[in-house]
Amino acid sequence: RPPRSTLFPYTTLFRSECEEGSACEHSFCDLDDGCGLADVVCSDNNACTDDSCDPDTGCVFSEIDCSDDYFCTFDSCDYDAEGCTNVPEDHLCDDGVACTSDTCEPSEATLGDGGCVFLPDNDCCDDNIECTNDVCDQTEGCVYTVNAEYPCSDDVACTDDYCTVEEGCVHEANDANCPEYECTYDFCDPVDGCQHIPDDNLCDSTACETYASVYGDGIYS
């Protein structure tokens, strides 16, 4: 058989004879080029880790940071979804104002509020008083003011009709709104209107007449 030098006209090297590199490299032997170093491929096939290589220790698999800088999202890594998930959680948004609708809506516009959106909801401030304006203020909460255009009239001419924030429409009897007669006790009844009660003691000579024909409309006993 031919001599060995004829079959292998070069020196045969084994991988074990090649100089090792760092922990991030592995040595190899190429029949044409000889010894070489190749980068170690660090991959654990896990979307939730950051795969890197330390020259001293080798592959490092660190958990990735899924934080999206929004306070109101639940940030985690989902292996099945192959990466980070950032789920909005409305209950994490609370401005302490009872009449606002607090939701988590991450966007560039809401980044300053951690992704939270606080919208006033006037319906939450309904005080069941028809003559008030019920408004939700994003700072003060519910604010109630008198609606000057609301009609509080009770159709009783001698009452002063007005609205208060605390009581709503108020119908206050005002005797000054009733005409006065010499021999009657005149006052405003909040239900029946002006009343004129005859009083003979108020007459100088003759008995007090109480008929409408004498004293005009609204005079009765």
Long-range contacts (C-beta under 8 A, 24 or more apart in sequence): 22-55, 22-56, 23-53, 23-54, 23-55, 23-56, 23-57, 23-58, 24-53, 24-54, 24-55, 24-58, 24-59, 46-79, 47-77, 47-79, 47-81, 47-82, 47-83, 48-77, 48-78, 48-79, 48-83, 48-84, 68-106, 69-111, 70-104, 70-106, 70-110, 70-111, 70-114, 70-115, 71-114, 71-115, 71-116, 72-104, 72-106, 72-114, 72-115, 72-116, 73-104, 73-106, 73-115, 88-115, 92-116, 93-117, 93-118, 95-138, 97-136, 97-137, 97-138, 97-139, 97-140, 97-141, 98-124, 98-141, 98-142, 99-124, 99-125, 99-136, 99-141, 99-142, 100-136, 100-138, 129-165, 129-167, 129-168, 130-168, 130-169, 131-163, 131-168, 131-169, 132-163, 132-165, 132-168, 154-190, 156-188, 156-190, 156-191, 156-192, 156-193, 157-193, 157-194, 158-188, 158-189, 158-193, 158-194, 159-188, 159-190, 179-218, 181-215, 181-219, 183-208, 183-209, 184-208, 184-210, 184-215, 184-219, 194-218, 196-220, 197-221
